[in-house]
Amino acid sequence: MGFSETHQAMTALNRMVLAALISHNIPTLEVQPSSCVVTKSGRIEVIETRPLEKLLEIGFVPVLYGDVVVDSEKGFAILSGDQLISSLAIRLAADRIIVGVDVDGLYSADPKTHPSAHLIHRITMPELKRLQHVIGEANVTDVTRGMLGKVLELMPAVEHGIHTTIVNAAKPNNVYKALKGQRVIGTTIEGGLVDAKSS
Amino acid sequence: MGFSETHQAMTALNRMVLAALISHNIPTLEVQPSSCVVTKSGRIEVIETRPLEKLLEIGFVPVLYGDVVVDSEKGFAILSGDQLISSLAIRLAADRIIVGVDVDGLYSADPKTHPSAHLIHRITMPELKRLQHVIGEANVTDVTRGMLGKVLELMPAVEHGIHTTIVNAAKPNNVYKALKGQRVIGTTIEGGLVDAKSS
C-alpha cells in the first residue's frame, strides 16, 4: 500500500509541473518511470527509452521524476531523479546536463544553516571523490545537505564527457539562461577530459 | 498541445480508479501506456512489459487505460484500452479476459435506443466476422454503438484461445463474480477451438 500511496503523491507534484508547462504552450508529456523502469537493488536494470526518444524527435519536452519502481531483488525501490538524469543523459547521448536546485550549487557546507559556507564554482572528479571519502570516513551526515549525493549520482554522466552544471532554479530566468548557454552562477562538474586539459 | 492536454484529461479518470482501489486497500499502480508503448499507424509496435510483469509477480493490480501514445508513422495516435487488453493478454499468457462495460454485453442493436434489441449470449468468430462484413458493406454507423468494434479488437486474444467475456460492470458484484468464475449475464466470445467442438 505504501508503494501505491507514495507513487500517487509523487505524481501530484509532477502534474503541477506539467500543468505549468502546458499553460505556457510547451508541448509536454510525463514519462512515468514506474511504467518503463525496473531496478535491481535500487540501480536501473531495465529502462525502455523508445517512447521518450520519439517524443524528443517530434519536439516534445518529456518530464520524468523520482518515482517508486519495481525492483527485481527488493520488490520495489525509490528511483531518484538524479539517477534517471545520469542514466538517460548517457543513453540518449546528451550534450549537457543542467540541474536546477533551490541553492546556487554545491557549497562547502549547507548554506541555509552555515552563513560562512562558500559556493564551489568548479569541482573536478578527483576532488569529488576525495570529498566523498572524507564524508564516508567521518561517518557523519552529509554536510552539503544531500547535494554531494546528487553530484555523485551525476558522476557516470560526467565520466562520459557530458558537461554538467548545477544552477539555482529558484532565481528567475536562471534555467533559461543556462539552457541558452549563457553564463550563470552555479557549480560546474569537470570530467576527466576537461580536468586533464586544464591541469 | 492537443496531445499534452488529451493525455492530462485521460489520466484524470484513471486517478479516480486508482484512488478507489487504494481506498479499498488494494495495492495498485498505474502503468502509463504513453511511457512504455510506441505504435505504428495506431497498432502497438513496441511495448515494454517488464515493469508490469514484476508488478503482477509481487501481487499488485496494475491499471492501464486508453492513452495518446507516440506513433512512429503518424507522430502520435490514440491507443484504445481494448487493443491493450488483447495485446497484453497474449503477451502475458492470460487465462481469461473479463471486459466490464455499461450494458450487459453485445446486443443486436444499441439497447439504449432500441428496446427490442436482444443480448447475444454467445458469439463465435465466424459470426463476428459476418457481422463485421455486413456492417462494413452497409457502410453505416455501427448499430451496436461501438461494442462490435470493441469485440473485434479482442479477436486476436480470442484466436489465441483466451476465454473472453463481456459483462455489465455497472451492476454490483458483476465483475467480482466474473473474476471468481461464477456465471454472470453477458456475452462470451467463442474462439476457433470452442467453435469446432460445439459444431
Interface residues (C-beta under 8 A of the other chain):
Chain A: M1 F3 S4 E5 H7 Q8 T11 R15 L18 A19 L21 I22 N25 P27 T28 L29 E30 V31 Q32 P33 S34 S35 C36 V37 V38 V46 E48 R50 P51 K54 L55 I58 F60 V69 V70 D71 S72 G75 F76
Chain B: M1 F3 S4 E5 H7 Q8 T11 R15 L18 A19 L21 I22 N25 P27 T28 L29 E30 V31 Q32 P33 S34 S35 C36 V37 V38 V46 E48 R50 P51 K54 L55 I58 F60 V69 V70 D71 S72 G75 F76
